[in-house]
Amino acid sequence: MPNSNIPFQTIDWTKIPKTEHAGESGTAFWQTVQFSGLRIRIVEYSKGYKADHWCKKGHIVHCLEGEFVSELQNGEEFILTKGMTYVVSDELSSHRSITKDGVKLMIIDGDFLQ
């Protein structure tokens, strides 16, 4: 197992490049910091964004700005607004994000959610 200790550090998100990811509709912009077994992202969904797939990966998702719907494949929907968080482990749900007016999220995932 690789060393997963992370020394104290700060992340200046203004210096992390954005990558673009098309949704079924709209666009997601990711800023990603990757450590061994841990990924931290600031993700912005454009107005009208709808994910193009059902995700089974575990996440900690914190809403920084705006509002979005986390839709589960079983039909359940959860509305998250600024200051709200959801947590799910790998393989425990199929979910996707939808936003009408756009949203900014911090998403943390990694080996600890298996």
N, C-alpha and C positions, 0 to 999 in steps of 0.2 A: 504494500500500500504506500503510495507516495505521501510525502510529508504535506499535511494539509494545514499546518500552522500558518496563520496570517499575521505578520507583525503589524503594529499600529501604523495606519496610514490614512490619508484623506483622499477623497475622490473629487476632483474638480470637473464636474459634469460639462462645463463649458469647453473643456479640452478633449472630450470623448466624441469621436465622430459618430454621426447618425447614419444608419443603414436603412434602406427603404424596403418594405415588404408589403406586397399587394394583398388585399383581402378579397373576399367574394365581392365586396363593394368597399370603396375607400382604401386608405393606405395606413400602414403602421410604420412608425419611425422608431428604431431601437438605438439606444446608446448602451453598449455592453461592456462590463468589466468581468473578466473570466479568471477565476482562481481554480486550483485543483479541487474538483468536486463541488464547486460553488459558482453560480452565475448571478450577477446583480445587474439589473437593467432599469433604465428609465425608458418607458414606452409611451409614445403619444399616438393615439388613434385619431384620424381625421374625422370630420363630420361625415355621418353616414357610413361609418366603418362597420363591417360585419366580417368576422373571421371566416376564412375559406376552408376550415377543417374543424373537426371535433378533436380536442386535445385531451390526452389521458395522463399527461405529465403533472406531477405535483408542483404547486407554487404557493408562495405567500405573495398576495397581490394587495397593495395599498394604494388607494385612490388619492392622488395629490391634488388634482383639479378636475372639475367637471363631474360627469355622471355616466355610468354604463350599466348594462345588463349582463350578468353572467348567466347564460342559458345552459341548462343541463340537457343532455340528450333525452332524458326521460320526460322532458317537458317543463320541469321546474325552472323558474326564473327568479333571480335575486338582483335587486337594484342596489348598486353601491354608489355612494356619493362621497364627496371630499371628506377625508378623515376616516373612512371605513376600510376594513381589511377583510379578505377571505383567505382561508388556508385549506389546502387539500393535499393528500399524499398521492404519489404515483399510483395509477391504475384504479383509483377509488371512484372516479367519475369521468364521464366524457363531457367536456364543457367547451363553450366558445364565448367570445366577447362581442357585444354589439353596442354601438353608441350612436345616438341621433346627432348630438351637437359637438362631439369630440371629447376626449378625456386624456389626462396625463397620469400615468401609473408608475409605481416602483414595483418591480417584480423580482422576487428572489426565489431561486430554485437550486436544487443540487442533490447530492447523494443522500443527505440527511432526511429527505422526504420519501425514500424508498420503502 
